[in-house]
């Protein structure tokens, strides 16, 4: 048997083997991922990805000017501010600008192109006979002019498609404008309603406080039981709880309104209260009239029409791309070469391009664009049906809200009178505390119904206006 190796030598051999193994593993890892693309990925699933360390900064929300902080805003003023500061309208406007530049790109094909190329070189060669040719420097500027004379409508089709895409972007911007305006109106009326509901809850708390005071007087006089006193206290506590919840609901809706303007939700906007004695807005147009108006005013429907125009132009472009084209080109070059006199060259020529076989590429491009055109036409028909249906539903939703208002107003007036009568009867012992609390609950519900009905009528009109695609001239609260 060979003599036993010293332990130190064994350790060295083991470390050497481990190092070679790690180097081999590292070389294999480099071969499979030379750019270390997995370096920023977690080694196990289920762990959140931290993302790149350098990203564009999140922009700050707009803030009101000092002169605007104490301002009492109307709906037109809020809408105008939102259209100028909401990021949605800005993004839609930028998209329209990009498509407008696309029209310029398409129309640039109607102009000639002028190109300047310059090459500089140094050349030296050695002969097999054993002598060397002196080094030679050369500079060769070359100016080329080219222009397409005829392309069977290819440039016209591409220009038409670019203009149609600009129309699409324009109508998309109009949709964003209407969407933002409706969001502002919806949030505005929601704040108005929540402000009114808060005032109604404050009245309910005050009335329940009076009921409790009356119950305490009746209890001390021996004309009411302690149970009546507890019922009055429970009603007051419930009213106070509802008031506290409504305060938070109002603050939440105020944050939504601020956000629609591109402001921080913390921004507090002052608006006029909703007058409950005001009648709902009126609409004198019939549903059929509004449906007909929407066919030419609704931006979503107009966008679908523009999509059809773009698809039709793309079909013409695909067909023209398979036809011959004729172009003219001219070039002029000047050669500076060391050891020789300068020389110039010029050319003028025509180029006829006839695509004979493209592997059926053009054939399938035509088929694809024809299918996309048919799809755009089907989408246009669907958009027409959807627009008419939406206008029809929003019209009758608005009519239903306004039709319910007289009953809601009458219910509030009668509930107020009923509470006065029951309170008077309770003070003389002809009614119980249950009768008073029932009348108070009926009055509170009547206030809620009237406020919600009035707010719903304005929101329904704003929604109808958005569906039609034009302002309907409604009365503003």
C-alpha positions, 0 to 999 in steps of 0.5 A: 500500500502506498504511504498515507498522504499528509493531511495538509496535502489532502486539504490542498487537493480538495480546495483545488478541486473545489476551485476548479468545480466553481470555475467550471460552473461559472464558465457554464453559467456565463455560456448560458447567460453571458449578459447576466440577464437573470441577475435582477430576477428572484431565485425563487417564485413567489417573491416580489420583484423590486424593479429597476433602480432608475425610473422616471420620477412620478410627477407631482399633482397640480396645486391651486394658486393662492388666489384660487384656494378660497374661490367658490367654484361653479361647474363650468369653472371646474370643467374648464380647469379639469380640461386644462390640467387633467393628465388624460386630456394632455395625453390625448392631445399629445397622441393627436400631435403625434398622428399629425406628425404622421401625416407629415411623414406620409406627405414627405414621400411626395418630395425628392430626397437629397443625400450627401455621402463622403468616403475617405480612405488610405490605401497601400499595396505591396508587390510580389516582386518585392517593391511597395506602391506608395500610400495613396489618400483619397476623398470622394464626396457624392451627392444623390437626388432621387424622386418617385415619378409614379407609384400607382397611388401608393403615396396617396393611399398612405397619405389618406391612411395617415390623415384618417389616423389623425381623425381617429386621434382627434375623435379619441381626444374628443372622447377624453374631453367628454369623459373628463367633463362627465367625471367632473360633473358626476363628482360635482353633483355627488359633492352637492348631494353629500353636502345636502345629505350632511345638512339633512343629517344635522337637521335630524340630529337637532330634531332628535335632540329636541325629541330627547329634551321633550322626553326628559320633560315628560319623564320628569312630569311622570307622563312618559316611561323610562323606556320612552326616554331610552328610545329617544336617546337611542334615536339621537345616538343613531342620528349622530352616528349617521352624521359622522359617517356622512361627514367622511362620505362627503370628504371622500367625494370631495377628494374624487372631485379634486382628482378629476381636476388633476389636483391632490385628493387633499385639496378642498374645493368650495362649491355652492350648496344644492338648493332643494327648492329648485326644480330639476332640469328640463329637456324639450328634445325627443329621444329620436331627435337626440339619437339622430344628433348622436350619429353626427356628434358622438365622438366614439361613433365618429372615431369608428367612422375614421377607423373605416376610412383608415382601413379603406386607405390601407387596402388601397395602399396594399394593392398599390404596393404590388404595382410597378413604380417609376423613379428618377435619380441623379448623382454627382461625385468628386474624387480627390486622390493623392498623386492624381488630378481631381476628377468628377462623375455624374449620372442621370437615370430612371428606375422602373421597379416591377414586383414579379413575385414576392412570395405571395406577401402582397397577396396576403397583405391585401387579404389582411387589410380587406379583413381589417376593413370589414372588421372596421365596418362591422365595428362601426355598425356596432358602435351605431347600435350602441350609441343609439341604445345608450342615448335611448336608455339615458334619455328615459333614465333622465325622464324617470328621475325628473318624473319622480321629483314632484312626488319626492317634493310632496313627500318632504312637505307632508313629512315636515307637517306630519312631524310638527303635528305629532310633536304637538300631540306628544307634548300634550300626551296624545302621542307616544315617543314611538309616534314622534320617532316614526315621524322623524324617520319618515321626514329624514327619509323624505329628505334623502329621497328628494336630495338623491332624486335631484342629484340623480336628475343632473347626473342623468342629464350629464350622462345623456349629454355625453352619450349624444356627444354635445351639451344639451343646455341644461339648467345648472344648480 
